[in-house]
Amino acid sequence: RDCINSGAYGVIASDFGAVYGVLRTYGENDLFRAPFNVAHRGLPKQCNENSVSGALAAAASGATHVELDGWITTDNEIMLLHDGLLDRTTTGTGHIENYSAAELKQFTLTLDAEPIPSLTDAIRALKDTGVIIVFEIKTKKPEIVARLKQVLNEENCYDRLVVISFETSILALMKELLPEVPTANLNSCSASTFKTDLLQLGELNTGVDCNS
């Protein structure tokens, strides 16, 4: 019961009958963990989306998690941006992955001339808030996973970040290189395909994060 009430994603037990026995004591609509309050892209109605200021504003507003989107630059730095293209939310143009981190310093986010942040910037800013980063890996480039491992080691923050992605190749690399980091697959599941989907989720060591 303590394990279930902790909000664990799964329970491993030799006596699975005992686990089912505990589960049967809960009501049909009972929750095993408090709901997450995830700030999508930070607090974009008040601050730049995918910004340090937005992440901190979300934390101050009561978010338990902040969702941020990442790409990798030509010099192997993980930078935060939703679209990939710089045009909508920054003073730059073109795709973020065609630049180095140093080159991106010539551009700013469109509100308040705030710098385009790296993932490291966000991790350090949120360090003392207790907020978890829900990090969506947008890129298809596999090198981002190895770089993410370096960042987590450098910042000692394995307990403060989870990964979500539409890219199953990225999720497979997460299983290989960072199995201790929880992940979720953003692709859709359906009743008709769920048995197949469930097999894939198991193979990828990942959860599912979709609308239905």
Secondary structure, 3 states (H helix, E strand, C coil): CHHHHCCCCCCCCCCHHHHHHHHCCCCCCCCCCCCCCEEECCCCCCCCCCCHHHHHHHHHCCCCEEEEEEEECCCCCEEECCCCECCCCECCCCEHHHCCHHHHCCCEECCCCCECCEHHHHHHHCCCCCCEEEEEECCCCCHHHHHHHHHHHHHCCHHHEEEEECCHHHHHHHHHHCCCCCEEECCCCCCCCHHHHHHHHHHCCCEECCCC
